[in-house]
């Protein structure tokens, strides 16, 4: 296809006319489609329904260590739940604390505890004048939401195809003691689907932070969320790499089964050094008598082991993959060569990150909305909802049905074209 | 029975000799009995097993408002879960936020949020030189644990048969701006089983605190935990009373189904003014995408309504009541008139508070331990684990079987007698 950038004003205006007619047709349809959040579809949720039968009124609800799972106790999780989680992320049980249903809640607690009590004996952040976090961008809006809520100053770090710009990360972290953390989604990143290279992971593990209480917030949200059976990304185990590099306590890894079993009723965990585990437990023993152990048992008995999880994920992939493929195929057919946007073909995760022409993201999202397609607000993948170039759009293709997605994709492409033409015309 | 206090040294020594023989017999039995924590017994937990059948793989997991309970969302709880909780504590759904499985976790979050973000726009407590909480004593050790963890200065307020000493509460709260809260268990208090009188509740509602961000932490943990069908305490609804008194925002009420369904897998909630609800939701939207809605649904479908809860509680009472009765009967038979201890006969809740002679609690608990009966550590019902008179012992009779409890009670009584005789002899 010929690039829009090289077309004359007249050519563009003519194309625009045709596109506007198509757009008007969609507008007249009163659609209500949603590509805003990384939510599993109902069909995916159906996959997990049998888990609800693994525990019933005749079940013996006793854990490996003899714990009656119905009663109080077990603040850090059942041994078998720790093992399942450890296997899932490639670690070992002594590094794991199993929580309730939300890894976001663990991340929130981790930041909150650092503010009120400090990290491993260091000054509580609430006593400091300034606390900063590095934020690889584009990234996950809810990460930035947590640090924004606590008044943390967020510093953008650009993403590359191999992960965050490590030259910049190394420089900033080693120079500035007020930098206390960095938000990472190391595998199938939100929203671009980037997989951190081995070199990136090793450079993370070898960081020499100025702050003794600097921690990597390693949100391994998509550890097993592959789209393909035969093309699965693996990343190095950050816990092991940090040990090797002499920085055993520098990372908190987070994960959950939210997009494996049920988003609202899964099991979440933190995976970290034994010294960090001990530090965290000091808080936990004051915070709760224990999380839901019956639900932990439900997951263990249903999935049994990592193989069970991987089988489930391949069933999930069979539902999700066609959606990604449909969308990416249409992008290829309709957008390639026009020079009005770029994207990475993800091999896993829940999103496609679309990079529009500068200054177009907000307008595209708004135009989609006017035709009944809800998108993640432009700016959301950036701290303070501020995309400096106004170019990134996060697309979440999993929730709609395949039919809905087809329509939504057509509308999205139309909006990208229309807004881009206007932008190009401005400069002609 | 003749009071030990009025016996001669010789009489006491003779009694002691007999008691020591009995004690030695128990010591030789290698017992391991536990009256330390307010845990339901296995028999009680069995009552709730059918709840696990209310949801299975064929269930439609859609809430009243159309929410697919399996997916993300619903940060403040399902409408039907709010209603169930509201009915249980005598409030209305707009006052309720349903959380996960632990009311202690909600209380922790409430204190933590006050430290990091302040209460409704007031200065965050972490920016203040001094934060104090009033602690009616004896009280619940885990309450004091939360405030101790945050470095809050805890001020003892004595309990009376009608609740905390309200003259003192009113005085302190109106004079001292650094007093930001008070821990209350208004019904069947932990550990004494005291029920706050209507006058006490009204005086709470009418407090004129010096601190604008003063809040009553109203832990209605035993709202429906009656021991008797025909003798059930009711307390006034603190939310309504605070509204009437022009202090609508002054209270956070906490509750859970931990001792109704399963301690580890229940549903917990905060009940408070709509303005507080809005303030809390600002935190929650950054903290989590939502708590376990399937478990909320499980509770709603199993209990259906308050009647369902009350039926369950009468089944619980049928198991617990004989334990309280056995213990209280033995206390009556063996201790009444000896003037070596007092207790209140509770009509509900999970504990008996035993008031020993001054300076005896630690020794009694230690002596119980040496005979294989684990008690809550002496001092635990006080801030900083410090019982100024060393006299209060919290007894938790629910967890052991009736047989175990009988032996444990005999040993406890023996230890009370032995330690008390030594104490009296000291002063002869």
Interface residues (C-beta under 8 A of the other chain):
Chain A: X37 X39 X40 X42 X45 X48 X49 X50 X51 X52 X53 X55 X56 X57 X58 X59 X68 X69 X70 X71 X72 X73 X74 X100 X101 X102 X104 X105 X108 X112 X115 X116 X117 X124 X126 X127 X142 X145 X146 X148 X149 X150 X258 X262 X263 X264 X265 X283 X285 X286 X287 X288 X289 X290 X291 X292 X293 X294 X295
Chain B: X37 X39 X40 X42 X45 X48 X49 X50 X51 X52 X53 X55 X56 X57 X58 X59 X68 X69 X70 X71 X72 X73 X74 X100 X101 X102 X104 X105 X108 X112 X115 X116 X117 X124 X126 X127 X142 X145 X146 X148 X149 X150 X258 X262 X263 X264 X265 X283 X285 X286 X287 X288 X289 X290 X291 X292 X293 X294 X295
